[in-house]
Amino acid sequence: MKSILMVAFIAGLTVTCGALYLAWQHNPQCEYHCEGVIHWSNLLPLGLSWFAVTFAGLLVVARPLWLAVKRRQ
């Protein structure tokens, strides 16, 4: 079970970093950064939402598969 949590955590961080990078690069309305100022109130919820969806989604899929494999052994 620890390995599933670690994989989900790493995948969540990877997806989150990708989403934040895209938000940073495509920022035409100065929503995330503007003139040297980072708007953390917009950037952090975006990152947390991507992490939560990825982490929880992988756990929802991986846990039943892990239990099925464990029962067969």
Protein Blocks (a to p, Z undefined) as FASTA:
>chain_A
ZZmmmmmmmmmmmmmmmmmmmmmmmmmnommbgghiacfklmmmmmmmmmmmmmmmmmmm
mmmmmmmmmmmZZ
